Amino acid sequence: MDGNDDSTLGPGTRLTAAGRRAEWTGTPGHPGAVVNPPVWRASTHLYPDMAALRAHPANADGLFYYGRRGAPTQWALADALTALEPGAAGTVLYPSGVAAIAGVLLTVLRPGDVLLMTDNAYEPSRVMGRGLLHDLGIETRWFDPTDPASLTAALCPRARAVLIETPGSLTFEMTDVPRVVEVARAHGLVSVIDNTWASPLGFAALPHGVDITIMSLTKHVGGHSDVMMGSASAGADWYRKLRLRAQGLGIVVSPDDAALMLRGLRTMDLRLQRTMASALGLAQWLARRPEVAHVLCPMLPGAPGHDLWVRDFTGGCGLFSFVLKGGSSAARDALIDALALFGIGYSWGGFESLATPVDPAPIRTAGAWPPAHWDAADRFGVRLAVGLEDAADLIADLDRALAVWRNASGTAA
């Protein structure tokens, strides 16, 4: 069983089986001899004779040709990821999540085109819009992720694609994906989603009408904070174009990294269930705290975007933010410094918990941050990436850190 045959299987079953084709886990005389696809390290692939070289298909998936086209370790990972994406014909691997975003946009866009980008996008995506794409003669326009009228207002005859990220990985606004897709299709735009937060286990992007779905595999798939990679999955037409563009750019991932990703993939469902449950418990606890003005977690009932999350998603993850009630940047820094079980560092999706400051105001374009209906003093946020520690211990750690925040901000207990 290779995991691609039955989409009715549960996620745990699919994650266990995907990418383990018998020809990749054994020999012709003993197919499927080992559990995991071995690590194939090779830059040069050999042919038995000239007839075999000349008979080789020009550019086919899953066949030895040259190291840049991959070998069974990389093919197994791409195959497994495709099995998790309903409606996908294939998956292209990139050396990082940012490389995946760049690879997709360089496939979809041409000089003179306009990209419509959600205003809550991952900051490297925004930097790409203002840097790489701008240098290539591609204009980026931002729209409010919560306001369909903002997207419509950004349209123009040169618009070619729309990039969404829901929820955004700092401020966690939810976007009405079917509505965005409807607008995109009506105007001939390619729809692209950064689906790292939920993964295909929590949000099936292609069945919701999205053309191309991207993940930073560095996060949930790797799961252990020791390997970087990205992916893009799509239907047959866009997959072919993505693959050819990646080949033209010389993009290839290490087989050793692919093996680490395959290892992480097997437990991704369990880790997501654990971190999602812990994060929801922390979010509920924070929502009751007098020091907290807002909890930005769409999984939390009553939080902004919860209705869209319930309607469209089947899962989430351990990443969310909260905003302190007043205080100062220095007091917020004191809170983060006081945390003992949360490391201070970028990324998320690993086994360890992390905390970072959230200061999106300088980078927002289509709308103000904080929102106009908030108290202007409530603007110092903290993003938590909840790992596999016991939730009770994380809550106790936050409780101690909030006491430090109260002292640093001069707020009474």
N, C-alpha and C positions, 0 to 999 in steps of 0.2 A: 504493500500500500504506500502511495507517495503523497497522500494528503490532498491531492487535487481532484479527487473523483466525486466527493460527496459534500456539497456545501451545507447539507443539513446536520452534519456532525457538529458537536459542541466545540467551543474554542479550545478547551484543553486537549481534546482528541486531535483536532487539526494541528495544534502547535506541536504535539508529540510526533505526529506522522509526517508533517510537511518537509519536503526537501530530502527525504531519505529513499530516493530511488535505488532499486537493487543494483543497478549498474554503477552507482556512485559509492556503494558501501560494500563492494566485494569484487570478485574477479569473474571472468566469463565462466569459469568452472565452478565457482562458488558465489553466486550473486547474493547480496545482502548478508555478507559474512560478518560484518561488524555493525554496531549500532549507529555510530556517527560517521559521516563522510570524512575520510582522511584529509589531511592537509597536503594539497598538491602544490609544490613550489616549482615553478618552471617559467623561464622566459622563452625558451626555445621548445617548440613541439616538432617532433621528427615524423617523417613519412617513410614507409617501407621501401618505396621506389618512386620513380618519376610518374608512373601511371597513376598512383594514388594521389600524388601532389596535384596532377592536372585534373583529376576527377573530383577533387574536393569542391563541395558547394561554395559558391562565391562568398556568402556571408550569412551563415545559418547559425542559429542558437545551439548551444550544447555540443559543439563539435570542436575537436582540437584543431588549431590553426596557428596561433601565435599567442604569447603570454598576455598581450593586452586584451585578447578576447576572453580571457579567463580559462578556468579548468573546473573540474567537478566541485571543488570547495566553494568557489564563487557561484557556480551554477546552482548548487544546492540551496544556498542562501536566497538567491533571487527567486528560485522556484518556490521556496517556502513562503516568502513574503507575498508572492503572487497568489498563493493558495489562500492567504488571509484576506485578500481584497476581492470581494464579489464583483464580477464584471471585468476584472483586469486580464489582459492578454499577456502581460509580462511586466517585469520590474527591472529598472536600471539601477546599479549601485554606484555610489559616489564616495569619495574619501571623507566627506563630512556633510553635515546637514546644510551648511551654507553652500557647499559645492553643488548639492542637489538643487537648491533654489536657483543658483546661477545657471546650472545646466538646463533646467526647465525653461527659464526665462530666455536664455540664449537660443533655445529651440523654437519658442513660440513667437518671439518678437524680432522685428527688423528695424533698421534705421528709419525714423519718421513715424514709427508707431507710438501709441500712448498706452501705458499700463495704468490701470486703476488699482490702487493698493489700499487695503483697509488701514485705517489710522491707528489700529492697535497692533500692527504687525511687529514681529520680532525685529529688534533694532538693526541687526545686520541686513535684513531685507530692506529696511528704509535706507541704510547706508548704500546698498547696492543701487537703489533707485536714484539716489543723488550722485552716485559716483560712476560705477561701471556702466550702467544703462545710459546715464547722461552723456558719458564720453562717447558712446556709440550712436548718439543722436536719437535716443529713445526718451520720451518724456514720461515722467511719473506724476500722476495726480492721486491725491488721497481722498478717501471718503469716510464718513462716520459709520462705523460698523453696526450701529443700532438704528440707523435712519435710512431706509430705502430711498428716500427723496434725495439724500446726499449722493448716493451712487448715480442716480439718474441725472443729477445736476453736473456730475463730472464727465458724463458721456460726450463724445465728439466723434466726427466721422473717422478720425484716425485711431480711435480706441480699438485695441486688438485683443486685450486680455484683462482679466480681473483676478487679483490675488487676495484670498481671504484667509483668515486665521481665527478659528473660533473654538474655544474662547481665546482671546489674546493672552499671551504668556506673561504679561505684567499686570494688566488691569481687568482681564477676564470678562470683558463684554462678550455677549453671545450675538452671533449674526444669524439672521434667518436665511439659511443656505438655500432652500428651495426658491425663495423669492429672488435672491441674487442670481441663481442659475437661470431663472425665468427671464430676468432682465438681460443677462448675458446672451442667452440664445436668441432673444428677440433682436439683438443688435449685432449678432455674428461674433461675439467675443468668446475666447477660450477661457474656461473657468479653471482656476488652479487653487488648491487648498494646501496649507501647511497643517497637516493633521497629526502633528506630533503629540499634542496634549492627550487626546482620546485614543489615538491609534485606531486601526480598523476594528479592533475588538470593542471599542466604545462608540465609534461612528463610522458607518459604511459609506464612504464619500461617493463612490461611483454610482451606486444605486440612487443616491440623492441628486444625480444629474451632473456632478462635477466631472470635468474632463480628465484632469491629472491630479493625483494626490501624492503629497510629499511627506516623508517622515525624516526626522533626525534620529537615526538608529542609535546614536550615542546615548540617547535617553533610555526609554523603556526596553528596547530590544537588547542592547548591551547589558544594561541593568547593574553593572558593577564598577562604573566610573573608570574603566581602564582601556577603552577603545573608542575610536571615533569613526563614524560612517553616516551616510545618508542614502535615501532611496527615493525613486519616483516610479509610481505604477500608473498604468493607463490601459485603455482599450487598444485594439489592434493598430489603428491608424497612428495615434499619438505615441504608442510604445515604439513603433518602428522608427518614427522620427526622433524620439528621444535617444534611442539606441545609436542611430547613425550619428547624431550630433556628439554624443559622448565619445564614440570612436574617433570622430574627427578631431576632438580636443585631446585625445590621448588619455582619457580617463580610465583608470583601473584601480581596483582595491586589492590590498594584500590578502593572500589566501589565509595567512595566520589570523588577520583581523576578521575575515569572514568566518573562520572556525569559532572565534570567540563570540561573534554575533549569533551563530547557530546555537551555541551553548546557552547564551542568555535567552534566546527566543523560547526555548523549551519551558522555562518557568515564568514567562512574562505574564500569563493570565493569573497565576497565583500571586505574583508580586503586585500586579495592578489591583486585584481584589483587596489585598491587605493594605496597601497604601491609600486606596480610595476610602476604605472604611475608617482608617485612622485619621485621614484628613477631614472627613466629615465630622468625626467626633471632636477634633480640635476646632473646626469651624463653628460647631454648635457651642462649644465652651467659650470661644472668643466672642461670639455674638451676645453672650450674657454678661460680658465684662464691662464695667463702667469706663475703663480706659480706652475702649475700642469704639470708634464711630461707625465703621463700615467693615463688613466681611465680604470680600469679593470672591465668591465661590459658587458657581452656578449649580453645583450639586446640592446646595443648602436651600431648603424650602424658604421662600420669601426673599431670597437674594436676587439681585438683578439677573435676568436671563434664565431663571430657573424653569420658566414655562417652556422655553425653546429646548432646553436640555432634556426635559421630560418628554417632549414631543419627538425629538429627532435622535437622541442618544440612548445607548444601552449601557454606557459605562463612562468612567472618567479616570482620574488619577490622583496623585497626592499633591498636586501643585495648586496653590491658591495664595491670595494676598489678603491682608487686613490693613485698615487705615486707623491710625491712632487719633484720639480725640484731643486735638490741639497739640501742645508740646512744641518741640523744636527738632531740627535736624540732629543737634548734638545729643538730645535726650533719646532720640530714635537710635542713634549709633550706640549709646550706652546700653540700650535694651539688647541690641544684637550682640554686643561684646559680652554681655552677661550670660548669654546662652551657653550652656555646657555641652548639650547633646546635639546642637545644630552647628555644623561647620559653616564658615563664611566662604562662599565660593559660587561661581556661576555654574550653570548646567542644572540638571535635575534628572529624576528617573533612576538614580542609583539606589543602592541599599541603605545609604546613609542620609540623614536629614540635613538640610541646608537652609540658611536664611540670608537674604540679601535686601538692601534698601530698594524701595520703589520710588523713583522720582521722574515720572513720565512727562511732566509739564513742558520741559524744553523741547521735546521731540514731537509733540502732538501738532497736527497741522489742520485737520478738518474740524476739530472741536476743542474746546478748552478743557484742561484738566487742572484741578478737580472739576466735576460737573457743576453747573451753575446753581443747582438746587441744594448743593452741600453747603455747610458752613465753611467759609473760606479758610478758617484756621485748621480744618481737618484735611491735611494734605501730606502727612508724613506716613508713608506706607512701608510695610515689610512683606516680602514674599517668602513663603515657606514651601520648601520641597520636602514633603514628609516621606521618610524612609521606612525601614522595617523595624525600628525600635518599638518598644511597647508604648502604646498611645498614652497610658497613664504617666509614664516617665516623661514623655514629651510635654504633656500638660503641666506637670510639676515644674519642669524646666522653664516653661513660658510664664508660669505663675511667679517664680523667682525673678525672672527678667522684667516683668511688668512692675514689680516692686522697685527695681532699680530705675525704671523709667519714671515712676511717680516721684521718686526722690530727685532725679535729674531735672525733671520738668517743674518741680515745686507743686505737684498736684497732691491733694489730700487723698489718703487711702479710702 
